[in-house]
Amino acid sequence: MKKIIITIALLLSINSYSQKVYDLDKKRDSISYTKTNDVAIYNGEKKVVYLSKKGKLFIFVTSKTSGKEYKKYIN
């Protein structure tokens, strides 16, 4: 009887375990930043300044080695 109860409890605990699935292909509904009227000069180029939802200012900069675009925050 004890083995049956343990087996049932084990099966119920396995079935109750679930994993969350993230859909990375889904488009975002909102953008997490807004464009400002400010301009920053970085390496001799004029860059548009953006404002994040948390109130931080940043610009988009392209990496020299990989060519990928990333955010550079302004102090």
Secondary structure by P-SEA (a helix, b strand, c coil): caaaaaaaaaaaaaaabbbbbbcccccccccccccccbbbbcccbbbbbbbcccbbbbbbbbbccccbbbbbbcc
